[in-house]
Amino acid sequence: MTKQKILWTLIALLSVATAASGVADTVAEDYAQAALKRALVTFAAARTLNGVISVVQSTEVGVGVTVSIGQVLDPINDLVERFSAVMLVAASSLGLQSVLLKMTSATGITVALVFAAVFAIAALWWPQSTERRYAATASRLLLVMLCIRFIVPALVVGTNLVTDTFLAAEQVEATAALEGTSRRIEELNEGVEVPAAPDQSLLDRLSSAIDESLETINISQRLGELKENAANATEHIVQLIVLFVLQTILLPLAFIWLLIELLKGVAARLTAK
């Protein structure tokens, strides 16, 4: 019984010191801001790619037969728009974490935790007759306040530790690849439009026909490169969707489940006592 009192006392004192110092909040906020910045960079890359595709789709190439190079990008267009929506939700989720961190670190929550800790220590170490009546209640109250005060920082830190260890490098690499794809598509689209030829002599027409033949070969090569870039972009978009869904949905749910199970186990042991 004395060991249990000492353990709960240490928990109460440590929780008050941590809450008052704001160490956990600072670390969690740093993680949340870094994750939000990565998400916003990826979201900007998605919107840029979407804009580039829209411009390319309006480009017409007239070499014998009118060819719309935008048709090459049709399969990826819808995917980019959906990806932009996913990234908006992911960025909003990460922004919400920062808001929740500010709420749980508010002075009122910290003061309530201090009162719960003082009540728990007093109930645990008061004379035996009083202890049995209030110790369990005080311990439960302290547990509830610990959950309210630290569950969001614990969730943010835990999620981002996993993300930084296993996912962040892939996110940055895939985002950079998307940005590179946007630049390459813009470069391939430059100078693709062929102006209408004015009235020409026979020699000029022959020269124009040769130029057009060369231009046709060049455009065919450009279309092939566009298809290749579109395929690469699709791969990176799918990869980023998986990574951000894992970071903003699956990992937080997993950590919440683990924390709930941990609290249920502590509460069960407390009730058994």
C-alpha positions as CSV (number, residue, x, y, z in Angstrom):
1,M,0.0,0.0,0.0
2,T,2.8,2.4,0.8
3,K,4.4,1.7,-2.5
4,Q,1.2,2.6,-4.2
5,K,1.0,5.9,-2.3
6,I,4.6,6.7,-3.3
7,L,3.9,5.9,-6.9
8,W,0.7,8.1,-7.1
9,T,2.6,10.9,-5.3
10,L,5.4,10.8,-7.8
11,I,2.9,10.8,-10.6
12,A,1.1,13.8,-9.2
13,L,4.3,15.8,-8.6
14,L,5.8,14.9,-12.0
15,S,2.6,15.8,-13.8
16,V,2.4,19.2,-12.1
17,A,6.0,20.0,-12.8
18,T,5.6,19.0,-16.5
19,A,2.4,21.0,-16.9
20,A,3.8,24.1,-15.2
21,S,7.1,24.0,-17.1
22,G,5.3,23.6,-20.5
23,V,8.0,21.3,-21.8
24,A,5.6,18.8,-23.2
25,D,3.6,21.5,-24.9
26,T,6.6,23.1,-26.5
27,V,7.9,19.8,-27.9
28,A,4.4,18.9,-29.1
29,E,3.9,22.3,-30.7
30,D,7.2,22.1,-32.5
31,Y,6.3,18.7,-33.9
32,A,2.8,19.9,-34.9
33,Q,4.2,23.0,-36.7
34,A,6.8,21.0,-38.6
35,A,4.2,18.5,-39.7
36,L,1.8,21.3,-40.8
37,K,4.6,23.0,-42.8
38,R,5.3,19.7,-44.7
39,A,1.6,19.3,-45.4
40,L,1.2,22.9,-46.7
41,V,4.3,22.5,-48.9
42,T,2.8,19.3,-50.4
43,F,-0.7,21.0,-50.8
44,A,1.0,23.9,-52.6
45,A,2.8,21.4,-54.9
46,A,-0.5,19.7,-55.7
47,R,-2.3,23.0,-56.5
48,T,0.7,24.0,-58.7
49,L,0.5,20.8,-60.6
50,N,-3.2,21.1,-61.0
51,G,-2.7,24.6,-62.5
52,V,0.0,23.5,-64.8
53,I,-2.2,20.7,-66.1
54,S,-5.1,23.1,-66.7
55,V,-2.8,25.3,-68.8
56,V,-1.5,22.4,-70.8
57,Q,-5.0,21.1,-71.5
58,S,-5.8,24.3,-73.2
59,T,-2.8,24.1,-75.5
60,E,-3.5,23.0,-79.1
61,V,-0.8,21.9,-81.5
62,G,-1.6,22.2,-85.2
63,V,0.8,20.0,-87.2
64,G,-1.3,18.4,-90.0
65,V,-3.8,17.1,-87.5
66,T,-4.7,19.1,-84.4
67,V,-3.4,17.3,-81.3
68,S,-4.4,18.3,-77.8
69,I,-1.5,17.5,-75.6
70,G,-3.8,18.0,-72.6
71,Q,-5.4,14.7,-73.5
72,V,-2.2,13.0,-72.4
73,L,-2.8,14.4,-68.9
74,D,-6.5,13.5,-68.6
75,P,-6.0,10.3,-66.5
76,I,-4.1,12.3,-63.9
77,N,-6.2,15.4,-63.8
78,D,-9.0,13.9,-61.6
79,L,-6.4,12.3,-59.4
80,V,-4.6,15.6,-58.8
81,E,-7.9,17.3,-57.8
82,R,-8.8,14.5,-55.4
83,F,-5.3,14.7,-54.0
84,S,-5.6,18.4,-53.4
85,A,-8.8,17.7,-51.4
86,V,-7.0,15.0,-49.4
87,M,-4.1,17.4,-48.6
88,L,-6.5,20.1,-47.6
89,V,-8.1,17.7,-45.1
90,A,-4.7,16.6,-43.9
91,A,-3.5,20.2,-43.4
92,S,-6.7,21.0,-41.5
93,S,-6.2,18.0,-39.3
94,L,-2.7,19.0,-38.4
95,G,-3.8,22.6,-37.8
96,L,-6.5,21.3,-35.5
97,Q,-3.8,19.6,-33.4
98,S,-2.2,23.0,-32.8
99,V,-5.5,24.5,-31.7
100,L,-6.1,21.5,-29.3
101,L,-2.6,21.9,-27.9
102,K,-3.4,25.6,-27.0
103,M,-6.7,24.5,-25.4
104,T,-5.2,21.7,-23.3
105,S,-2.3,23.9,-22.2
106,A,-4.5,26.7,-21.0
107,T,-3.9,28.1,-17.5
108,G,-7.3,26.9,-16.3
109,I,-6.6,23.2,-17.2
110,T,-3.2,23.4,-15.5
111,V,-4.7,24.9,-12.3
112,A,-7.3,22.2,-12.3
113,L,-4.5,19.6,-12.6
114,V,-2.7,21.1,-9.7
115,F,-5.8,21.0,-7.5
116,A,-6.4,17.4,-8.5
117,A,-2.8,16.5,-7.6
118,V,-2.9,18.2,-4.3
119,F,-6.3,16.5,-3.5
120,A,-4.8,13.1,-4.5
121,I,-1.7,13.5,-2.3
122,A,-3.7,14.8,0.6
123,A,-6.2,11.9,0.4
124,L,-3.5,9.3,0.0
125,W,-1.4,10.4,3.0
126,W,-4.2,11.5,5.4
127,P,-5.1,9.4,8.4
128,Q,-6.2,5.8,7.6
129,S,-9.9,6.3,8.3
130,T,-10.2,9.2,5.8
131,E,-7.9,7.7,3.2
132,R,-10.1,4.8,2.4
133,R,-13.0,7.1,1.7
134,Y,-11.3,9.6,-0.6
135,A,-8.1,8.0,-2.0
136,A,-9.8,6.1,-4.9
137,T,-11.9,9.2,-5.8
138,A,-8.9,11.4,-5.7
139,S,-6.8,9.0,-7.8
140,R,-9.5,8.8,-10.4
141,L,-9.8,12.6,-10.5
142,L,-6.1,12.9,-11.0
143,L,-6.2,10.3,-13.8
144,V,-9.0,12.2,-15.6
145,M,-7.1,15.5,-15.3
146,L,-3.9,13.8,-16.6
147,C,-5.8,12.5,-19.6
148,I,-7.3,16.0,-20.3
149,R,-4.0,17.8,-19.9
150,F,-1.6,15.5,-21.6
151,I,-3.5,13.2,-24.1
152,V,-3.2,15.7,-27.0
153,P,0.6,16.4,-26.4
154,A,1.2,12.7,-26.1
155,L,-0.8,12.0,-29.3
156,V,1.0,14.7,-31.2
157,V,4.5,13.6,-30.0
158,G,3.9,9.9,-30.5
159,T,2.4,10.3,-34.0
160,N,5.1,12.7,-35.2
161,L,7.9,10.5,-33.7
162,V,6.7,7.6,-35.9
163,T,6.2,10.0,-38.8
164,D,9.6,11.5,-38.6
165,T,11.3,8.2,-38.2
166,F,9.5,6.3,-41.0
167,L,7.5,8.6,-43.2
168,A,8.9,12.2,-43.3
169,A,11.8,11.4,-45.7
170,E,9.5,9.8,-48.2
171,Q,7.0,12.7,-47.9
172,V,9.7,15.2,-48.7
173,E,11.1,13.2,-51.5
174,A,7.7,12.6,-53.1
175,T,6.7,16.3,-52.8
176,A,10.0,17.4,-54.4
177,A,9.3,14.9,-57.2
178,L,5.8,16.5,-57.7
179,E,7.4,19.9,-57.9
180,G,9.9,18.7,-60.4
181,T,7.1,17.1,-62.5
182,S,5.3,20.5,-62.6
183,R,8.4,22.2,-63.9
184,R,9.1,19.5,-66.5
185,I,5.5,19.7,-67.8
186,E,5.8,23.5,-68.1
187,E,9.1,23.2,-70.0
188,L,7.7,20.6,-72.3
189,N,4.7,22.8,-73.0
190,E,6.8,25.8,-73.9
191,G,7.1,26.5,-77.6
192,V,4.7,23.7,-78.5
193,E,2.1,25.8,-80.2
194,V,2.8,26.1,-83.9
195,P,1.8,29.4,-85.5
196,A,-0.2,29.4,-88.7
197,A,2.0,29.8,-91.8
198,P,1.5,32.9,-94.0
199,D,1.3,32.8,-97.8
200,Q,4.5,31.2,-99.0
201,S,6.3,30.5,-102.2
202,L,6.9,26.9,-103.4
203,L,10.4,26.9,-102.0
204,D,9.2,28.3,-98.7
205,R,6.4,25.7,-98.6
206,L,8.9,22.9,-99.1
207,S,11.1,24.3,-96.3
208,S,8.0,24.6,-94.1
209,A,7.0,21.0,-94.8
210,I,10.5,19.9,-93.7
211,D,10.3,22.0,-90.6
212,E,6.8,20.6,-89.9
213,S,8.1,17.1,-90.2
214,L,10.8,17.8,-87.8
215,E,8.4,19.5,-85.5
216,T,6.1,16.5,-85.6
217,I,9.0,14.3,-84.5
218,N,9.7,16.8,-81.7
219,I,6.1,16.9,-80.6
220,S,5.8,13.1,-80.6
221,Q,8.9,13.0,-78.3
222,R,7.3,15.7,-76.1
223,L,4.1,13.8,-75.8
224,G,6.0,10.7,-74.9
225,E,7.8,12.6,-72.2
226,L,4.5,14.1,-71.0
227,K,3.1,10.5,-70.6
228,E,6.1,9.5,-68.7
229,N,5.9,12.5,-66.3
230,A,2.2,11.9,-65.8
231,A,2.9,8.3,-64.9
232,N,5.6,9.3,-62.4
233,A,3.3,12.0,-60.9
234,T,0.6,9.4,-60.4
235,E,2.9,7.1,-58.5
236,H,4.1,10.0,-56.2
237,I,0.5,11.2,-55.6
238,V,-0.7,7.7,-54.6
239,Q,2.4,7.4,-52.3
240,L,1.7,10.8,-50.7
241,I,-2.0,10.0,-50.1
242,V,-1.0,6.8,-48.3
243,L,1.6,8.6,-46.2
244,F,-0.7,11.5,-45.1
245,V,-3.7,9.3,-44.5
246,L,-1.5,7.2,-42.3
247,Q,-0.1,10.3,-40.5
248,T,-3.4,12.2,-39.9
249,I,-5.9,9.4,-39.5
250,L,-4.6,5.9,-38.9
251,L,-1.7,6.7,-36.5
252,P,-3.7,9.1,-34.3
253,L,-6.5,6.5,-34.0
254,A,-3.9,3.9,-33.1
255,F,-2.4,6.1,-30.4
256,I,-5.8,7.0,-29.0
257,W,-6.7,3.3,-28.8
258,L,-3.4,2.6,-27.0
259,L,-3.9,5.5,-24.5
260,I,-7.5,4.4,-23.8
261,E,-6.4,0.8,-23.2
262,L,-3.7,2.0,-20.9
263,L,-6.1,4.2,-18.9
264,K,-8.6,1.4,-18.7
265,G,-5.8,-0.9,-17.3
266,V,-4.8,1.7,-14.7
267,A,-8.4,2.3,-13.7
268,A,-9.0,-1.4,-13.4
269,R,-6.0,-1.9,-11.1
270,L,-7.1,1.2,-9.1
271,T,-10.6,-0.3,-8.7
272,A,-9.3,-3.6,-7.6
273,K,-7.3,-2.0,-4.8
